[in-house]
Amino acid sequence: MSSVSTNNVNPVLRVAPAAPAEAAAYFRASLVFHADVSDVAAALSAGGDPGFVVLDSRSTEAWDQGHIPGAVHLPTALIPEQAEQLLDKSVPVVTYCWGPGCNGATRSALALAELGYQVKEMLGGFEYWAREGFEYETWEGKQTRDPDPLTAPVDAENCGC
């Protein structure tokens, strides 16, 4: 435990940080469960088999508005009855939904894990995929948006991530 006094301590340190070993275990576990939009995009664009499949857990209307090219469309409610027809249990699945304010990817990841799939959730969802300027497909065809400088640094190779 930290020796920081709770008297007159700012809100950040009112609860002391975890010990380094505990923090390392927590952050390592987080990476086991989550994937970053940029990492998913890099793996998909590298060519060849990325070693995982991307699953869009949103409604058909949302899918039609835009989805990651090559993603499997399987709304969360349909996972129990359709997952085995669309997914191979030996291939990890990366789920996504709209964005950070939506827990659909979390719910679909849970449903898949309960069925025996290896699964990660893509942080940021479709919102951050589009905001970072990655290509997506709609019912009208392929599209991209200009990258949002708040989510996709101009020099992404040197973002420090």
C-alpha positions as CSV (number, residue, x, y, z in Angstrom):
1,M,0.0,0.0,0.0
2,S,1.0,3.6,-0.6
3,S,2.0,5.8,2.2
4,V,-0.1,8.7,0.7
5,S,-2.2,10.2,3.5
6,T,-6.0,10.4,2.8
7,N,-6.1,13.9,4.4
8,N,-6.2,16.6,1.7
9,V,-5.3,14.2,-1.1
10,N,-6.5,14.9,-4.6
11,P,-9.2,12.7,-6.1
12,V,-6.6,10.8,-8.3
13,L,-4.6,9.6,-5.3
14,R,-7.5,9.3,-2.8
15,V,-7.3,5.6,-3.6
16,A,-3.7,4.7,-3.8
17,P,-2.4,3.0,-7.0
18,A,-1.9,-0.7,-7.0
19,A,1.4,-2.3,-6.3
20,P,3.5,-2.7,-9.5
21,A,3.0,-6.5,-9.6
22,E,-0.7,-6.2,-9.2
23,A,-0.9,-3.5,-11.9
24,A,1.1,-5.6,-14.3
25,A,-1.2,-8.6,-13.7
26,Y,-4.3,-6.4,-14.3
27,F,-3.0,-4.8,-17.5
28,R,-1.7,-8.1,-18.8
29,A,-5.2,-9.5,-18.2
30,S,-6.8,-6.6,-20.0
31,L,-4.7,-7.3,-23.1
32,V,-5.9,-10.9,-23.0
33,F,-9.5,-9.7,-23.3
34,H,-9.1,-6.6,-25.6
35,A,-7.8,-5.6,-29.0
36,D,-7.2,-2.1,-30.3
37,V,-8.8,-0.9,-33.5
38,S,-5.4,0.0,-35.0
39,D,-4.0,-3.4,-34.2
40,V,-6.9,-5.2,-35.7
41,A,-6.6,-3.0,-38.9
42,A,-2.9,-3.7,-39.1
43,A,-3.4,-7.4,-38.8
44,L,-6.1,-7.4,-41.4
45,S,-4.2,-5.3,-43.9
46,A,-0.9,-7.3,-43.6
47,G,-2.2,-9.8,-46.0
48,G,-2.7,-13.5,-45.4
49,D,-4.6,-15.1,-42.6
50,P,-4.6,-12.8,-39.5
51,G,-5.3,-15.7,-37.2
52,F,-8.7,-14.4,-36.1
53,V,-12.1,-13.6,-37.4
54,V,-13.9,-10.2,-36.8
55,L,-17.5,-10.4,-35.7
56,D,-20.0,-7.5,-35.9
57,S,-22.7,-8.1,-33.3
58,R,-25.0,-5.2,-34.3
59,S,-28.4,-5.2,-36.0
60,T,-28.8,-5.6,-39.8
61,E,-29.6,-1.8,-40.0
62,A,-26.3,-1.0,-38.3
63,W,-24.4,-3.5,-40.4
64,D,-25.8,-1.8,-43.6
65,Q,-24.7,1.6,-42.4
66,G,-21.1,0.4,-42.2
67,H,-19.0,-2.6,-41.1
68,I,-15.4,-3.8,-41.3
69,P,-14.6,-5.5,-44.6
70,G,-14.5,-9.2,-44.2
71,A,-16.4,-9.2,-40.8
72,V,-18.9,-11.8,-40.0
73,H,-22.4,-10.4,-39.2
74,L,-24.0,-12.2,-36.3
75,P,-26.2,-10.1,-34.0
76,T,-25.7,-11.0,-30.3
77,A,-29.2,-12.5,-29.9
78,L,-28.5,-15.0,-32.7
79,I,-25.2,-16.3,-31.4
80,P,-26.5,-19.3,-29.5
81,E,-28.3,-20.6,-32.6
82,Q,-26.0,-19.6,-35.4
83,A,-22.4,-19.3,-34.1
84,E,-21.5,-22.9,-34.9
85,Q,-22.6,-22.5,-38.5
86,L,-20.5,-19.3,-39.1
87,L,-17.5,-19.7,-36.8
88,D,-14.7,-22.2,-36.2
89,K,-14.0,-22.8,-32.5
90,S,-10.3,-23.2,-33.3
91,V,-10.1,-19.6,-34.6
92,P,-10.2,-16.7,-32.2
93,V,-13.0,-14.2,-32.6
94,V,-12.7,-10.4,-32.2
95,T,-16.1,-8.8,-31.5
96,Y,-17.2,-5.2,-32.0
97,C,-20.3,-3.1,-31.8
98,W,-21.0,0.6,-32.3
99,G,-18.4,2.1,-30.0
100,P,-17.3,2.8,-26.4
101,G,-20.8,3.7,-25.3
102,C,-22.2,0.3,-26.4
103,N,-21.7,-3.0,-24.6
104,G,-22.9,-5.2,-27.5
105,A,-19.4,-6.4,-28.2
106,T,-19.0,-7.4,-24.5
107,R,-22.3,-9.3,-24.5
108,S,-21.4,-11.1,-27.8
109,A,-18.0,-11.9,-26.4
110,L,-19.6,-13.4,-23.3
111,A,-22.1,-15.4,-25.4
112,L,-19.2,-16.8,-27.6
113,A,-17.0,-17.6,-24.6
114,E,-19.9,-19.5,-23.0
115,L,-20.1,-21.5,-26.2
116,G,-16.4,-22.4,-26.0
117,Y,-14.9,-19.8,-28.4
118,Q,-11.6,-17.9,-27.8
119,V,-12.7,-14.2,-27.9
120,K,-11.5,-10.7,-27.6
121,E,-13.4,-7.4,-27.7
122,M,-12.2,-4.7,-30.1
123,L,-12.0,-1.4,-28.0
124,G,-13.7,1.5,-29.7
125,G,-15.9,-0.5,-32.0
126,F,-17.1,0.6,-35.4
127,E,-17.1,4.2,-34.3
128,Y,-13.3,4.3,-33.8
129,W,-12.7,2.2,-36.9
130,A,-14.4,4.9,-39.0
131,R,-12.9,7.7,-37.0
132,E,-9.3,6.4,-37.5
133,G,-10.0,6.5,-41.3
134,F,-10.0,2.8,-42.0
135,E,-12.0,1.5,-45.0
136,Y,-15.5,0.2,-44.3
137,E,-18.3,-1.2,-46.3
138,T,-21.9,-0.1,-46.4
139,W,-24.9,-1.2,-48.5
140,E,-23.7,1.3,-51.1
141,G,-20.1,0.0,-51.2
142,K,-16.7,0.8,-49.8
143,Q,-16.1,4.1,-48.0
144,T,-13.6,5.9,-45.8
145,R,-13.6,9.1,-43.8
146,D,-10.8,11.5,-43.1
147,P,-9.1,10.4,-39.9
148,D,-10.1,12.3,-36.8
149,P,-6.9,13.8,-35.5
150,L,-8.0,13.2,-31.9
151,T,-8.1,9.4,-32.5
152,A,-5.6,8.9,-35.3
153,P,-2.4,10.9,-35.0
154,V,-1.0,12.3,-38.3
155,D,2.1,10.2,-37.8
156,A,0.5,7.0,-36.5
157,E,3.8,5.2,-36.6
158,N,5.1,7.4,-33.9
159,C,2.0,7.8,-31.7
160,G,3.7,6.1,-28.7
161,C,1.0,3.4,-28.5
